[in-house]
Amino acid sequence: MVIYLSSRTPLPYSPKILEIFRNPKNFGPIKDADVVSRAGSPACGDMITIYLKIEKKDNEYIISDAKFESYGCAANIAATSILTEMIIGKSLRYAWSITWKELSDEIGGLPAIKFHCSILAVGALKRGIRAFLEKIGEHPDWLPKEMTKEEKQVLDEEEAMERLSIIIGGRNK
Ligand code: FES
């Protein structure tokens, strides 16, 4: 038996997700961003970009501005919007500590099929933080040398999406 999942199938989104999806905050690019990071796959359309402005204050790096662009779903747009609000004015150390589960809880929870929307948002943020610190040649003690579980999850997601797009592309030939 083959079960087709239609994109029109209503998902149990929280009212908060729907509200933020309709009125996302911090949407758009930052032209002079200190770091720009992406997660997702342009091949399947789920793709987000996070822009960060970062300043050094009292020996801490602080995110003075954060914006995003998303070609993902309503859950991804809502999650990334909330994420930018959570990190503006906060230290890189705090931003690094946010997990996809905490982000999911902030938007009222996600259905299991949508966990990856939150993982992509947090993964893009962690990539950006790591890229910024590598660019300036700093390695604070809170930054793990090895990729974290969440960064690996994003890579897995991207590889899965690439594989899926290759399969779908092959069927459409
Ligand atoms: Fe892919 Fe939400 S970002 S389904």
Backbone and ligand atoms as CSV (ligand in chain L), in Angstrom:
chain,resi,resn,atom,element,x,y,z
A,1,MET,N,N,0.849,-1.191,0.000
A,1,MET,CA,C,0.000,0.000,0.000
A,1,MET,C,C,0.896,1.257,0.000
A,2,VAL,N,N,0.516,2.228,-0.794
A,2,VAL,CA,C,1.283,3.481,-0.841
A,2,VAL,C,C,0.445,4.580,-0.202
A,3,ILE,N,N,1.036,5.304,0.729
A,3,ILE,CA,C,0.315,6.424,1.357
A,3,ILE,C,C,0.946,7.712,0.864
A,4,TYR,N,N,0.142,8.566,0.281
A,4,TYR,CA,C,0.634,9.850,-0.193
A,4,TYR,C,C,0.356,10.917,0.862
A,5,LEU,N,N,1.376,11.685,1.218
A,5,LEU,CA,C,1.172,12.784,2.164
A,5,LEU,C,C,1.016,14.061,1.357
A,6,SER,N,N,-0.129,14.645,1.431
A,6,SER,CA,C,-0.359,15.870,0.678
A,6,SER,C,C,0.126,17.065,1.478
A,7,SER,N,N,0.661,18.070,0.795
A,7,SER,CA,C,1.077,19.291,1.493
A,7,SER,C,C,-0.156,20.054,1.979
A,8,ARG,N,N,-1.356,19.630,1.523
A,8,ARG,CA,C,-2.579,20.288,1.974
A,8,ARG,C,C,-3.113,19.684,3.262
A,9,THR,N,N,-2.482,18.600,3.743
A,9,THR,CA,C,-2.934,17.989,4.990
A,9,THR,C,C,-2.757,18.994,6.118
A,10,PRO,N,N,-3.831,19.359,6.847
A,10,PRO,CA,C,-3.670,20.341,7.925
A,10,PRO,C,C,-2.779,19.794,9.036
A,11,LEU,N,N,-1.855,20.600,9.519
A,11,LEU,CA,C,-0.958,20.171,10.592
A,11,LEU,C,C,-1.388,20.850,11.890
A,12,PRO,N,N,-1.175,20.152,13.030
A,12,PRO,CA,C,-1.604,20.735,14.309
A,12,PRO,C,C,-0.629,21.803,14.807
A,13,TYR,N,N,-0.592,22.926,14.124
A,13,TYR,CA,C,0.277,24.024,14.551
A,13,TYR,C,C,-0.330,24.737,15.746
A,14,SER,N,N,0.549,25.209,16.633
A,14,SER,CA,C,0.062,26.006,17.767
A,14,SER,C,C,-0.401,27.371,17.248
A,15,PRO,N,N,-1.334,28.022,17.984
A,15,PRO,CA,C,-1.768,29.369,17.572
A,15,PRO,C,C,-0.584,30.329,17.479
A,16,LYS,N,N,0.440,30.119,18.327
A,16,LYS,CA,C,1.607,31.017,18.318
A,16,LYS,C,C,2.353,30.904,16.979
A,17,ILE,N,N,2.520,29.676,16.487
A,17,ILE,CA,C,3.206,29.496,15.200
A,17,ILE,C,C,2.450,30.233,14.102
A,18,LEU,N,N,1.138,30.066,14.082
A,18,LEU,CA,C,0.345,30.697,13.014
A,18,LEU,C,C,0.420,32.216,13.108
A,19,GLU,N,N,0.388,32.734,14.342
A,19,GLU,CA,C,0.454,34.186,14.530
A,19,GLU,C,C,1.808,34.733,14.046
A,20,ILE,N,N,2.898,34.065,14.440
A,20,ILE,CA,C,4.228,34.561,14.044
A,20,ILE,C,C,4.446,34.370,12.548
A,21,PHE,N,N,3.947,33.268,12.008
A,21,PHE,CA,C,4.067,33.033,10.561
A,21,PHE,C,C,3.435,34.188,9.780
A,22,ARG,N,N,2.284,34.668,10.285
A,22,ARG,CA,C,1.601,35.769,9.592
A,22,ARG,C,C,2.325,37.097,9.808
A,23,ASN,N,N,2.993,37.228,10.947
A,23,ASN,CA,C,3.682,38.498,11.272
A,23,ASN,C,C,5.102,38.221,11.756
A,24,PRO,N,N,5.960,37.698,10.869
A,24,PRO,CA,C,7.325,37.378,11.330
A,24,PRO,C,C,8.101,38.639,11.677
A,25,LYS,N,N,8.986,38.499,12.671
A,25,LYS,CA,C,9.853,39.627,13.066
A,25,LYS,C,C,11.248,39.407,12.468
A,26,ASN,N,N,11.935,40.512,12.234
A,26,ASN,CA,C,13.346,40.471,11.795
A,26,ASN,C,C,13.517,39.712,10.479
A,27,PHE,N,N,12.583,39.891,9.576
A,27,PHE,CA,C,12.656,39.208,8.288
A,27,PHE,C,C,13.405,40.089,7.290
A,28,GLY,N,N,14.351,39.498,6.578
A,28,GLY,CA,C,15.100,40.228,5.551
A,28,GLY,C,C,16.587,40.151,5.823
A,29,PRO,N,N,17.387,40.638,4.875
A,29,PRO,CA,C,18.843,40.545,5.042
A,29,PRO,C,C,19.413,41.695,5.875
A,30,ILE,N,N,20.651,41.519,6.348
A,30,ILE,CA,C,21.445,42.629,6.904
A,30,ILE,C,C,22.604,42.809,5.922
A,31,LYS,N,N,22.638,43.954,5.260
A,31,LYS,CA,C,23.619,44.127,4.179
A,31,LYS,C,C,25.071,44.055,4.673
A,32,ASP,N,N,25.332,44.626,5.840
A,32,ASP,CA,C,26.710,44.612,6.346
A,32,ASP,C,C,26.857,43.629,7.516
A,33,ALA,N,N,26.217,42.472,7.381
A,33,ALA,CA,C,26.294,41.468,8.454
A,33,ALA,C,C,27.735,41.035,8.687
A,34,ASP,N,N,28.048,40.690,9.931
A,34,ASP,CA,C,29.383,40.167,10.246
A,34,ASP,C,C,29.501,38.705,9.858
A,35,VAL,N,N,28.356,38.022,9.852
A,35,VAL,CA,C,28.381,36.632,9.392
A,35,VAL,C,C,27.006,36.275,8.816
A,36,VAL,N,N,27.052,35.485,7.757
A,36,VAL,CA,C,25.826,35.010,7.107
A,36,VAL,C,C,25.919,33.491,7.067
A,37,SER,N,N,24.890,32.807,7.550
A,37,SER,CA,C,24.961,31.339,7.541
A,37,SER,C,C,23.669,30.758,6.992
A,38,ARG,N,N,23.808,29.589,6.394
A,38,ARG,CA,C,22.637,28.938,5.790
A,38,ARG,C,C,22.510,27.513,6.276
A,39,ALA,N,N,21.278,27.021,6.245
A,39,ALA,CA,C,21.053,25.593,6.487
A,39,ALA,C,C,19.874,25.173,5.636
A,40,GLY,N,N,19.925,23.949,5.166
A,40,GLY,CA,C,18.849,23.434,4.328
A,40,GLY,C,C,19.377,23.019,2.992
A,41,SER,N,N,18.486,22.930,2.042
A,41,SER,CA,C,18.896,22.503,0.716
A,41,SER,C,C,18.103,23.252,-0.337
A,42,PRO,N,N,18.769,24.030,-1.193
A,42,PRO,CA,C,18.040,24.747,-2.232
A,42,PRO,C,C,17.346,23.771,-3.179
A,43,ALA,N,N,17.867,22.524,-3.224
A,43,ALA,CA,C,17.294,21.541,-4.151
A,43,ALA,C,C,15.849,21.212,-3.813
A,44,CYS,N,N,15.487,21.209,-2.498
A,44,CYS,CA,C,14.105,20.856,-2.144
A,44,CYS,C,C,13.322,22.058,-1.655
A,45,GLY,N,N,13.938,23.209,-1.558
A,45,GLY,CA,C,13.193,24.423,-1.204
A,45,GLY,C,C,13.218,24.785,0.266
A,46,ASP,N,N,13.660,23.894,1.142
A,46,ASP,CA,C,13.733,24.224,2.565
A,46,ASP,C,C,15.103,24.813,2.842
A,47,MET,N,N,15.137,26.109,2.974
A,47,MET,CA,C,16.439,26.781,3.073
A,47,MET,C,C,16.279,28.027,3.935
A,48,ILE,N,N,17.167,28.206,4.901
A,48,ILE,CA,C,17.109,29.452,5.663
A,48,ILE,C,C,18.490,30.101,5.701
A,49,THR,N,N,18.464,31.408,5.827
A,49,THR,CA,C,19.694,32.186,5.949
A,49,THR,C,C,19.563,33.069,7.179
A,50,ILE,N,N,20.602,33.081,8.002
A,50,ILE,CA,C,20.606,33.943,9.191
A,50,ILE,C,C,21.749,34.948,9.055
A,51,TYR,N,N,21.430,36.200,9.329
A,51,TYR,CA,C,22.410,37.292,9.272
A,51,TYR,C,C,22.640,37.800,10.698
A,52,LEU,N,N,23.905,37.954,11.075
A,52,LEU,CA,C,24.210,38.439,12.427
A,52,LEU,C,C,25.139,39.651,12.390
A,53,LYS,N,N,24.833,40.632,13.231
A,53,LYS,CA,C,25.773,41.722,13.530
A,53,LYS,C,C,26.281,41.453,14.939
A,54,ILE,N,N,27.587,41.495,15.094
A,54,ILE,CA,C,28.181,41.100,16.384
A,54,ILE,C,C,29.164,42.175,16.838
A,55,GLU,N,N,29.064,42.529,18.117
A,55,GLU,CA,C,29.966,43.538,18.697
A,55,GLU,C,C,30.653,42.958,19.919
A,56,LYS,N,N,31.852,43.464,20.194
A,56,LYS,CA,C,32.534,43.019,21.410
A,56,LYS,C,C,32.286,44.038,22.522
A,57,LYS,N,N,31.778,43.558,23.653
A,57,LYS,CA,C,31.513,44.437,24.799
A,57,LYS,C,C,31.987,43.731,26.054
A,58,ASP,N,N,32.850,44.379,26.814
A,58,ASP,CA,C,33.330,43.807,28.075
A,58,ASP,C,C,33.782,42.353,27.910
A,59,ASN,N,N,34.601,42.123,26.900
A,59,ASN,CA,C,35.161,40.781,26.690
A,59,ASN,C,C,34.157,39.717,26.273
A,60,GLU,N,N,32.951,40.143,25.935
A,60,GLU,CA,C,31.941,39.181,25.447
A,60,GLU,C,C,31.533,39.619,24.047
A,61,TYR,N,N,31.244,38.672,23.174
A,61,TYR,CA,C,30.675,39.004,21.868
A,61,TYR,C,C,29.157,39.009,21.987
A,62,ILE,N,N,28.570,40.148,21.610
A,62,ILE,CA,C,27.127,40.334,21.744
A,62,ILE,C,C,26.495,40.452,20.354
A,63,ILE,N,N,25.363,39.799,20.178
A,63,ILE,CA,C,24.634,39.887,18.901
A,63,ILE,C,C,23.799,41.168,18.944
A,64,SER,N,N,24.229,42.171,18.184
A,64,SER,CA,C,23.509,43.450,18.235
A,64,SER,C,C,22.315,43.448,17.282
A,65,ASP,N,N,22.360,42.606,16.258
A,65,ASP,CA,C,21.203,42.501,15.359
A,65,ASP,C,C,21.192,41.111,14.721
A,66,ALA,N,N,20.015,40.626,14.436
A,66,ALA,CA,C,19.861,39.315,13.786
A,66,ALA,C,C,18.629,39.359,12.902
A,67,LYS,N,N,18.787,38.894,11.669
A,67,LYS,CA,C,17.643,38.817,10.749
A,67,LYS,C,C,17.708,37.498,10.008
A,68,PHE,N,N,16.651,37.206,9.289
A,68,PHE,CA,C,16.638,35.926,8.570
A,68,PHE,C,C,15.812,36.008,7.296
A,69,GLU,N,N,16.121,35.082,6.414
A,69,GLU,CA,C,15.282,34.829,5.247
A,69,GLU,C,C,14.996,33.339,5.251
A,70,SER,N,N,13.796,32.949,4.825
A,70,SER,CA,C,13.441,31.528,4.866
A,70,SER,C,C,12.652,31.146,3.637
A,71,TYR,N,N,13.020,30.019,3.058
A,71,TYR,CA,C,12.217,29.400,2.008
A,71,TYR,C,C,11.650,28.096,2.556
A,72,GLY,N,N,11.433,28.062,3.855
A,72,GLY,CA,C,10.881,26.880,4.498
A,72,GLY,C,C,9.385,27.055,4.734
A,73,CYS,N,N,8.855,26.242,5.619
A,73,CYS,CA,C,7.413,26.218,5.866
A,73,CYS,C,C,7.051,27.221,6.981
A,74,ALA,N,N,5.763,27.229,7.339
A,74,ALA,CA,C,5.281,28.136,8.391
A,74,ALA,C,C,6.022,27.900,9.707
A,75,ALA,N,N,6.263,26.632,10.039
A,75,ALA,CA,C,6.947,26.318,11.304
A,75,ALA,C,C,8.374,26.839,11.289
A,76,ASN,N,N,9.021,26.717,10.158
A,76,ASN,CA,C,10.405,27.189,10.065
A,76,ASN,C,C,10.471,28.710,10.160
A,77,ILE,N,N,9.553,29.375,9.490
A,77,ILE,CA,C,9.527,30.851,9.538
A,77,ILE,C,C,9.261,31.312,10.973
A,78,ALA,N,N,8.294,30.684,11.637
A,78,ALA,CA,C,7.977,31.067,13.017
A,78,ALA,C,C,9.160,30.774,13.943
A,79,ALA,N,N,9.776,29.602,13.776
A,79,ALA,CA,C,10.897,29.223,14.656
A,79,ALA,C,C,12.077,30.178,14.473
A,80,THR,N,N,12.388,30.505,13.233
A,80,THR,CA,C,13.554,31.361,12.994
A,80,THR,C,C,13.273,32.796,13.444
A,81,SER,N,N,12.035,33.233,13.265
A,81,SER,CA,C,11.657,34.567,13.734
A,81,SER,C,C,11.846,34.664,15.253
A,82,ILE,N,N,11.313,33.693,15.984
A,82,ILE,CA,C,11.458,33.686,17.452
A,82,ILE,C,C,12.935,33.590,17.834
A,83,LEU,N,N,13.675,32.775,17.091
A,83,LEU,CA,C,15.095,32.609,17.416
A,83,LEU,C,C,15.826,33.952,17.333
A,84,THR,N,N,15.544,34.740,16.296
A,84,THR,CA,C,16.212,36.043,16.189
A,84,THR,C,C,15.850,36.929,17.381
A,85,GLU,N,N,14.597,36.857,17.800
A,85,GLU,CA,C,14.187,37.666,18.965
A,85,GLU,C,C,14.889,37.205,20.244
A,86,MET,N,N,15.112,35.889,20.334
A,86,MET,CA,C,15.761,35.347,21.545
A,86,MET,C,C,17.225,35.766,21.647
A,87,ILE,N,N,17.876,36.023,20.483
A,87,ILE,CA,C,19.335,36.232,20.532
A,87,ILE,C,C,19.771,37.690,20.420
A,88,ILE,N,N,18.883,38.574,19.960
A,88,ILE,CA,C,19.304,39.976,19.827
A,88,ILE,C,C,19.601,40.538,21.223
A,89,GLY,N,N,20.782,41.141,21.357
A,89,GLY,CA,C,21.202,41.707,22.641
A,89,GLY,C,C,21.843,40.679,23.561
A,90,LYS,N,N,21.923,39.430,23.105
A,90,LYS,CA,C,22.489,38.376,23.951
A,90,LYS,C,C,23.896,37.996,23.469
A,91,SER,N,N,24.629,37.318,24.361
A,91,SER,CA,C,26.004,36.923,24.024
A,91,SER,C,C,26.007,35.732,23.065
A,92,LEU,N,N,27.135,35.587,22.355
A,92,LEU,CA,C,27.287,34.419,21.483
A,92,LEU,C,C,27.199,33.148,22.307
A,93,ARG,N,N,27.739,33.198,23.509
A,93,ARG,CA,C,27.722,32.020,24.391
A,93,ARG,C,C,26.273,31.580,24.668
A,94,TYR,N,N,25.389,32.561,24.970
A,94,TYR,CA,C,23.985,32.219,25.223
A,94,TYR,C,C,23.337,31.686,23.941
A,95,ALA,N,N,23.584,32.391,22.817
A,95,ALA,CA,C,22.954,31.972,21.550
A,95,ALA,C,C,23.366,30.542,21.203
A,96,TRP,N,N,24.635,30.230,21.476
A,96,TRP,CA,C,25.121,28.868,21.176
A,96,TRP,C,C,24.373,27.818,21.998
A,97,SER,N,N,23.960,28.196,23.205
A,97,SER,CA,C,23.381,27.198,24.128
A,97,SER,C,C,21.929,26.837,23.787
A,98,ILE,N,N,21.288,27.593,22.901
A,98,ILE,CA,C,19.870,27.327,22.597
A,98,ILE,C,C,19.748,26.023,21.804
A,99,THR,N,N,18.861,25.150,22.245
A,99,THR,CA,C,18.665,23.872,21.552
A,99,THR,C,C,17.406,23.942,20.677
A,100,TRP,N,N,17.323,23.038,19.726
A,100,TRP,CA,C,16.129,23.038,18.853
A,100,TRP,C,C,14.874,22.735,19.657
A,101,LYS,N,N,15.022,21.956,20.743
A,101,LYS,CA,C,13.864,21.604,21.564
A,101,LYS,C,C,13.365,22.836,22.327
A,102,GLU,N,N,14.319,23.621,22.869
A,102,GLU,CA,C,13.913,24.860,23.559
A,102,GLU,C,C,13.192,25.791,22.594
A,103,LEU,N,N,13.736,25.859,21.372
A,103,LEU,CA,C,13.106,26.726,20.374
A,103,LEU,C,C,11.709,26.219,20.039
A,104,SER,N,N,11.575,24.924,19.884
A,104,SER,CA,C,10.270,24.331,19.605
A,104,SER,C,C,9.290,24.656,20.740
A,105,ASP,N,N,9.761,24.545,21.984
A,105,ASP,CA,C,8.899,24.862,23.130
A,105,ASP,C,C,8.467,26.331,23.109
A,106,GLU,N,N,9.388,27.213,22.696
A,106,GLU,CA,C,9.093,28.663,22.647
A,106,GLU,C,C,7.939,28.975,21.710
A,107,ILE,N,N,7.797,28.163,20.643
A,107,ILE,CA,C,6.703,28.447,19.694
A,107,ILE,C,C,5.490,27.560,19.955
A,108,GLY,N,N,5.456,26.953,21.137
A,108,GLY,CA,C,4.275,26.194,21.515
A,108,GLY,C,C,4.309,24.742,21.102
A,109,GLY,N,N,5.499,24.239,20.713
A,109,GLY,CA,C,5.638,22.823,20.343
A,109,GLY,C,C,5.413,22.607,18.860
A,110,LEU,N,N,6.062,21.576,18.342
A,110,LEU,CA,C,5.953,21.244,16.915
A,110,LEU,C,C,5.496,19.804,16.754
A,111,PRO,N,N,4.709,19.518,15.721
A,111,PRO,CA,C,4.417,18.108,15.437
A,111,PRO,C,C,5.708,17.407,15.022
A,112,ALA,N,N,5.823,16.108,15.303
A,112,ALA,CA,C,7.084,15.384,15.070
A,112,ALA,C,C,7.596,15.544,13.643
A,113,ILE,N,N,6.697,15.581,12.686
A,113,ILE,CA,C,7.105,15.677,11.279
A,113,ILE,C,C,7.767,17.032,10.985
A,114,LYS,N,N,7.616,17.982,11.928
A,114,LYS,CA,C,8.159,19.329,11.737
A,114,LYS,C,C,9.356,19.639,12.647
A,115,PHE,N,N,9.874,18.649,13.351
A,115,PHE,CA,C,11.030,18.903,14.212
A,115,PHE,C,C,12.186,19.508,13.415
A,116,HIS,N,N,12.334,19.047,12.177
A,116,HIS,CA,C,13.506,19.495,11.409
A,116,HIS,C,C,13.470,20.999,11.115
A,117,CYS,N,N,12.275,21.605,11.177
A,117,CYS,CA,C,12.175,23.046,10.915
A,117,CYS,C,C,12.917,23.831,12.005
A,118,SER,N,N,12.801,23.354,13.245
A,118,SER,CA,C,13.501,23.980,14.361
A,118,SER,C,C,14.996,23.617,14.327
A,119,ILE,N,N,15.283,22.373,13.932
A,119,ILE,CA,C,16.685,21.931,13.835
A,119,ILE,C,C,17.433,22.776,12.800
A,120,LEU,N,N,16.783,23.071,11.684
A,120,LEU,CA,C,17.433,23.892,10.650
A,120,LEU,C,C,17.746,25.287,11.184
A,121,ALA,N,N,16.810,25.865,11.939
A,121,ALA,CA,C,17.025,27.221,12.461
A,121,ALA,C,C,18.209,27.253,13.424
A,122,VAL,N,N,18.213,26.324,14.390
A,122,VAL,CA,C,19.301,26.293,15.383
A,122,VAL,C,C,20.621,25.900,14.704
A,123,GLY,N,N,20.538,24.991,13.739
A,123,GLY,CA,C,21.755,24.571,13.027
A,123,GLY,C,C,22.382,25.723,12.264
A,124,ALA,N,N,21.557,26.535,11.611
A,124,ALA,CA,C,22.086,27.687,10.864
A,124,ALA,C,C,22.740,28.677,11.827
A,125,LEU,N,N,22.101,28.872,12.990
A,125,LEU,CA,C,22.673,29.791,13.977
A,125,LEU,C,C,24.026,29.275,14.473
A,126,LYS,N,N,24.105,28.002,14.800
A,126,LYS,CA,C,25.366,27.447,15.312
A,126,LYS,C,C,26.456,27.531,14.238
A,127,ARG,N,N,26.101,27.278,12.997
A,127,ARG,CA,C,27.069,27.423,11.906
A,127,ARG,C,C,27.609,28.851,11.840
A,128,GLY,N,N,26.677,29.799,11.970
A,128,GLY,CA,C,27.084,31.202,11.899
A,128,GLY,C,C,28.025,31.569,13.036
A,129,ILE,N,N,27.700,31.115,14.230
A,129,ILE,CA,C,28.548,31.427,15.396
A,129,ILE,C,C,29.925,30.802,15.204
A,130,ARG,N,N,29.946,29.542,14.784
A,130,ARG,CA,C,31.236,28.862,14.583
A,130,ARG,C,C,32.052,29.566,13.485
A,131,ALA,N,N,31.361,29.941,12.395
A,131,ALA,CA,C,32.057,30.595,11.275
A,131,ALA,C,C,32.630,31.945,11.717
A,132,PHE,N,N,31.853,32.700,12.507
A,132,PHE,CA,C,32.334,34.009,12.965
A,132,PHE,C,C,33.581,33.847,13.833
A,133,LEU,N,N,33.524,32.920,14.778
A,133,LEU,CA,C,34.667,32.734,15.692
A,133,LEU,C,C,35.893,32.212,14.940
A,134,GLU,N,N,35.662,31.374,13.936
A,134,GLU,CA,C,36.798,30.916,13.123
A,134,GLU,C,C,37.399,32.088,12.352
A,135,LYS,N,N,36.512,32.953,11.822
A,135,LYS,CA,C,36.972,34.104,11.029
A,135,LYS,C,C,37.869,35.019,11.855
A,136,ILE,N,N,37.513,35.236,13.119
A,136,ILE,CA,C,38.317,36.154,13.942
A,136,ILE,C,C,39.404,35.407,14.724
A,137,GLY,N,N,39.488,34.095,14.514
A,137,GLY,CA,C,40.571,33.309,15.126
A,137,GLY,C,C,40.449,33.120,16.624
A,138,GLU,N,N,39.198,33.046,17.117
A,138,GLU,CA,C,39.017,32.826,18.569
A,138,GLU,C,C,38.332,31.490,18.799
A,139,HIS,N,N,38.720,30.864,19.905
A,139,HIS,CA,C,38.083,29.586,20.231
A,139,HIS,C,C,37.770,29.568,21.735
A,140,PRO,N,N,36.630,30.178,22.118
A,140,PRO,CA,C,36.280,30.210,23.547
A,140,PRO,C,C,36.062,28.808,24.095
A,141,ASP,N,N,36.196,28.688,25.426
A,141,ASP,CA,C,36.104,27.347,26.023
A,141,ASP,C,C,34.723,26.709,25.891
A,142,TRP,N,N,33.658,27.514,25.671
A,142,TRP,CA,C,32.306,26.943,25.550
A,142,TRP,C,C,32.027,26.394,24.147
A,143,LEU,N,N,32.934,26.663,23.191
A,143,LEU,CA,C,32.714,26.182,21.823
A,143,LEU,C,C,33.382,24.818,21.636
A,144,PRO,N,N,32.586,23.753,21.454
A,144,PRO,CA,C,33.214,22.441,21.291
A,144,PRO,C,C,34.022,22.355,19.999
A,145,LYS,N,N,35.152,21.647,20.070
A,145,LYS,CA,C,35.997,21.502,18.871
A,145,LYS,C,C,35.276,20.671,17.810
A,146,GLU,N,N,34.624,19.611,18.288
A,146,GLU,CA,C,33.904,18.729,17.361
A,146,GLU,C,C,32.512,19.304,17.100
A,147,MET,N,N,31.950,18.950,15.953
A,147,MET,CA,C,30.579,19.347,15.655
A,147,MET,C,C,29.625,18.781,16.699
A,148,THR,N,N,28.657,19.582,17.120
A,148,THR,CA,C,27.672,19.096,18.092
A,148,THR,C,C,26.660,18.188,17.399
A,149,LYS,N,N,25.858,17.540,18.255
A,149,LYS,CA,C,24.821,16.646,17.732
A,149,LYS,C,C,23.880,17.420,16.792
A,150,GLU,N,N,23.556,18.655,17.176
A,150,GLU,CA,C,22.611,19.424,16.348
A,150,GLU,C,C,23.204,19.823,15.011
A,151,GLU,N,N,24.506,20.191,15.011
A,151,GLU,CA,C,25.144,20.517,13.729
A,151,GLU,C,C,25.166,19.284,12.822
A,152,LYS,N,N,25.413,18.127,13.439
A,152,LYS,CA,C,25.413,16.890,12.641
A,152,LYS,C,C,24.013,16.583,12.126
A,153,GLN,N,N,23.000,16.884,12.986
A,153,GLN,CA,C,21.618,16.626,12.561
A,153,GLN,C,C,21.291,17.445,11.317
A,154,VAL,N,N,21.765,18.689,11.278
A,154,VAL,CA,C,21.504,19.536,10.112
A,154,VAL,C,C,22.178,18.941,8.877
A,155,LEU,N,N,23.412,18.490,9.049
A,155,LEU,CA,C,24.104,17.857,7.914
A,155,LEU,C,C,23.323,16.642,7.429
A,156,ASP,N,N,22.849,15.827,8.384
A,156,ASP,CA,C,22.057,14.645,8.019
A,156,ASP,C,C,20.803,15.060,7.260
A,157,GLU,N,N,20.133,16.119,7.789
A,157,GLU,CA,C,18.927,16.626,7.122
A,157,GLU,C,C,19.243,17.032,5.694
A,158,GLU,N,N,20.362,17.760,5.537
A,158,GLU,CA,C,20.721,18.259,4.204
A,158,GLU,C,C,21.029,17.102,3.254
A,159,GLU,N,N,21.740,16.103,3.788
A,159,GLU,CA,C,22.059,14.954,2.928
A,159,GLU,C,C,20.786,14.199,2.544
A,160,ALA,N,N,19.869,14.066,3.530
A,160,ALA,CA,C,18.604,13.367,3.245
A,160,ALA,C,C,17.815,14.132,2.188
A,161,MET,N,N,17.803,15.472,2.321
A,161,MET,CA,C,17.047,16.282,1.358
A,161,MET,C,C,17.665,16.185,-0.036
A,162,GLU,N,N,19.012,16.174,-0.072
A,162,GLU,CA,C,19.694,16.035,-1.373
A,162,GLU,C,C,19.332,14.697,-2.008
A,163,ARG,N,N,19.365,13.633,-1.175
A,163,ARG,CA,C,19.050,12.291,-1.710
A,163,ARG,C,C,17.624,12.273,-2.255
A,164,LEU,N,N,16.690,12.871,-1.484
A,164,LEU,CA,C,15.292,12.890,-1.893
A,164,LEU,C,C,15.131,13.643,-3.214
A,165,SER,N,N,15.819,14.788,-3.337
A,165,SER,CA,C,15.660,15.570,-4.566
A,165,SER,C,C,16.242,14.827,-5.761
A,166,ILE,N,N,17.303,14.027,-5.510
A,166,ILE,CA,C,17.879,13.237,-6.610
A,166,ILE,C,C,16.882,12.158,-7.039
A,167,ILE,N,N,16.251,11.507,-6.023
A,167,ILE,CA,C,15.267,10.457,-6.340
A,167,ILE,C,C,14.099,11.065,-7.123
A,168,ILE,N,N,13.559,12.189,-6.606
A,168,ILE,CA,C,12.410,12.827,-7.269
A,168,ILE,C,C,12.808,13.310,-8.668
A,169,GLY,N,N,14.009,13.907,-8.762
A,169,GLY,CA,C,14.502,14.372,-10.061
A,169,GLY,C,C,14.615,13.217,-11.044
A,170,GLY,N,N,15.092,12.068,-10.556
A,170,GLY,CA,C,15.246,10.890,-11.411
A,170,GLY,C,C,13.895,10.391,-11.913
A,171,ARG,N,N,12.872,10.449,-11.016
A,171,ARG,CA,C,11.533,9.973,-11.415
A,171,ARG,C,C,10.903,10.897,-12.457
A,172,ASN,N,N,11.256,12.184,-12.363
A,172,ASN,CA,C,10.617,13.162,-13.274
A,172,ASN,C,C,11.292,13.232,-14.641
A,173,LYS,N,N,12.387,12.482,-14.816
A,173,LYS,CA,C,13.083,12.554,-16.109
A,173,LYS,C,C,12.342,11.750,-17.158
L,1,FES,FE1,FE,11.193,21.944,5.791
L,1,FES,FE2,FE,9.604,23.116,7.616
L,1,FES,S1,S,11.541,23.761,6.922
L,1,FES,S2,S,9.158,21.362,6.398
